[in-house]
Amino acid sequence: MAKKGNRVQVILECTEHKESGKPGTSRYITTKNKKNTPDRIELKKYNPILKKVTVHKEIK
């Protein structure tokens, strides 16, 4: 029987996009280790709609 891992899939959403008023959303899917990082993560990722690097926070 396989052991269940600590790695889970998370969705990152842009924080600056809502204030810009432009349609659409910038989201990325990544994985994280729940044992090492139990809190929500923030990463700087490229937003193609705003055409710049912005902070993306974990949602859900």
FIKOLZA-1660 file (N, C-alpha, C; in steps of 0.1 Angstrom, whole numbers, plus 5000, padded with zeros to 4 digits):
% residues 60
   i   px   py   pz ch aa at
   1 5008 4988 5000  A  M  N
   1 5000 5000 5000  A  M CA
   1 5009 5013 5000  A  M  C
   2 5005 5022 4991  A  A  N
   2 5013 5034 4990  A  A CA
   2 5010 5044 5001  A  A  C
   3 5021 5051 5006  A  K  N
   3 5019 5061 5017  A  K CA
   3 5015 5074 5011  A  K  C
   4 5005 5080 5018  A  K  N
   4 5001 5093 5013  A  K CA
   4 5011 5104 5015  A  K  C
   5 5014 5112 5005  A  G  N
   5 5025 5122 5006  A  G CA
   5 5021 5135 5013  A  G  C
   6 5030 5144 5016  A  N  N
   6 5028 5157 5022  A  N CA
   6 5026 5168 5011  A  N  C
   7 5029 5164 4999  A  R  N
   7 5029 5174 4988  A  R CA
   7 5015 5176 4983  A  R  C
   8 5010 5189 4982  A  V  N
   8 4996 5192 4978  A  V CA
   8 4997 5202 4967  A  V  C
   9 4987 5202 4957  A  Q  N
   9 4986 5212 4947  A  Q CA
   9 4979 5224 4952  A  Q  C
  10 4985 5236 4949  A  V  N
  10 4979 5249 4953  A  V CA
  10 4977 5258 4941  A  V  C
  11 4968 5267 4942  A  I  N
  11 4965 5277 4932  A  I CA
  11 4970 5290 4936  A  I  C
  12 4978 5297 4928  A  L  N
  12 4983 5311 4932  A  L CA
  12 4975 5321 4923  A  L  C
  13 4971 5332 4929  A  E  N
  13 4963 5342 4922  A  E CA
  13 4970 5355 4924  A  E  C
  14 4970 5364 4914  A  C  N
  14 4976 5377 4914  A  C CA
  14 4969 5386 4924  A  C  C
  15 4976 5394 4932  A  T  N
  15 4970 5403 4941  A  T CA
  15 4967 5417 4935  A  T  C
  16 4975 5421 4925  A  E  N
  16 4974 5434 4919  A  E CA
  16 4963 5435 4908  A  E  C
  17 4959 5423 4903  A  H  N
  17 4950 5423 4891  A  H CA
  17 4937 5429 4894  A  H  C
  18 4931 5426 4906  A  K  N
  18 4917 5431 4909  A  K CA
  18 4917 5446 4909  A  K  C
  19 4927 5453 4914  A  E  N
  19 4928 5468 4915  A  E CA
  19 4929 5474 4901  A  E  C
  20 4935 5467 4892  A  S  N
  20 4938 5473 4879  A  S CA
  20 4925 5475 4871  A  S  C
  21 4915 5467 4873  A  G  N
  21 4902 5469 4866  A  G CA
  21 4902 5462 4852  A  G  C
  22 4913 5455 4849  A  K  N
  22 4913 5448 4836  A  K CA
  22 4906 5434 4837  A  K  C
  23 4900 5430 4827  A  P  N
  23 4893 5417 4827  A  P CA
  23 4902 5405 4828  A  P  C
  24 4898 5394 4833  A  G  N
  24 4906 5382 4834  A  G CA
  24 4913 5381 4848  A  G  C
  25 4920 5369 4850  A  T  N
  25 4928 5367 4862  A  T CA
  25 4941 5360 4858  A  T  C
  26 4951 5362 4866  A  S  N
  26 4964 5355 4864  A  S CA
  26 4965 5345 4875  A  S  C
  27 4965 5332 4871  A  R  N
  27 4966 5321 4881  A  R CA
  27 4976 5311 4877  A  R  C
  28 4983 5306 4887  A  Y  N
  28 4993 5295 4884  A  Y CA
  28 4990 5284 4894  A  Y  C
  29 4993 5271 4889  A  I  N
  29 4992 5259 4897  A  I CA
  29 5006 5254 4901  A  I  C
  30 5008 5252 4913  A  T  N
  30 5021 5247 4918  A  T CA
  30 5019 5237 4929  A  T  C
  31 5029 5231 4935  A  T  N
  31 5028 5222 4946  A  T CA
  31 5037 5227 4957  A  T  C
  32 5033 5223 4969  A  K  N
  32 5040 5227 4981  A  K CA
  32 5040 5216 4991  A  K  C
  33 5049 5215 5000  A  N  N
  33 5050 5205 5011  A  N CA
  33 5043 5211 5023  A  N  C
  34 5031 5205 5026  A  K  N
  34 5023 5210 5037  A  K CA
  34 5030 5209 5051  A  K  C
  35 5039 5199 5052  A  K  N
  35 5046 5197 5065  A  K CA
  35 5056 5209 5067  A  K  C
  36 5063 5213 5057  A  N  N
  36 5073 5224 5058  A  N CA
  36 5067 5238 5058  A  N  C
  37 5056 5240 5050  A  T  N
  37 5050 5253 5049  A  T CA
  37 5035 5251 5051  A  T  C
  38 5031 5251 5064  A  P  N
  38 5016 5250 5067  A  P CA
  38 5008 5262 5063  A  P  C
  39 5014 5274 5063  A  D  N
  39 5007 5286 5060  A  D CA
  39 5007 5289 5045  A  D  C
  40 4999 5299 5041  A  R  N
  40 4998 5302 5027  A  R CA
  40 5010 5308 5021  A  R  C
  41 5014 5304 5009  A  I  N
  41 5026 5309 5003  A  I CA
  41 5023 5321 4993  A  I  C
  42 5034 5329 4992  A  E  N
  42 5034 5341 4983  A  E CA
  42 5046 5340 4974  A  E  C
  43 5044 5340 4961  A  L  N
  43 5055 5340 4951  A  L CA
  43 5054 5351 4941  A  L  C
  44 5065 5356 4936  A  K  N
  44 5065 5366 4926  A  K CA
  44 5065 5358 4912  A  K  C
  45 5054 5361 4905  A  K  N
  45 5052 5354 4892  A  K CA
  45 5049 5365 4881  A  K  C
  46 5050 5361 4868  A  Y  N
  46 5047 5370 4857  A  Y CA
  46 5032 5370 4855  A  Y  C
  47 5027 5382 4854  A  N  N
  47 5013 5384 4850  A  N CA
  47 5012 5388 4835  A  N  C
  48 5008 5380 4826  A  P  N
  48 5008 5383 4812  A  P CA
  48 4998 5394 4808  A  P  C
  49 4987 5396 4816  A  I  N
  49 4978 5407 4813  A  I CA
  49 4983 5420 4817  A  I  C
  50 4989 5422 4828  A  L  N
  50 4996 5434 4833  A  L CA
  50 5010 5436 4827  A  L  C
  51 5015 5425 4821  A  K  N
  51 5029 5425 4815  A  K CA
  51 5040 5429 4825  A  K  C
  52 5039 5424 4837  A  K  N
  52 5049 5426 4847  A  K CA
  52 5049 5415 4858  A  K  C
  53 5059 5415 4866  A  V  N
  53 5060 5405 4877  A  V CA
  53 5053 5411 4889  A  V  C
  54 5044 5403 4894  A  T  N
  54 5036 5407 4906  A  T CA
  54 5036 5396 4916  A  T  C
  55 5031 5399 4928  A  V  N
  55 5030 5390 4939  A  V CA
  55 5017 5381 4937  A  V  C
  56 5018 5368 4937  A  H  N
  56 5007 5359 4936  A  H CA
  56 5006 5352 4950  A  H  C
  57 4994 5352 4955  A  K  N
  57 4991 5345 4968  A  K CA
  57 4983 5332 4966  A  K  C
  58 4985 5323 4975  A  E  N
  58 4977 5310 4975  A  E CA
  58 4963 5313 4979  A  E  C
  59 4954 5307 4971  A  I  N
  59 4939 5308 4974  A  I CA
  59 4934 5295 4978  A  I  C
  60 4922 5295 4984  A  K  N
  60 4914 5284 4990  A  K CA
  60 4919 5280 5003  A  K  C
% end
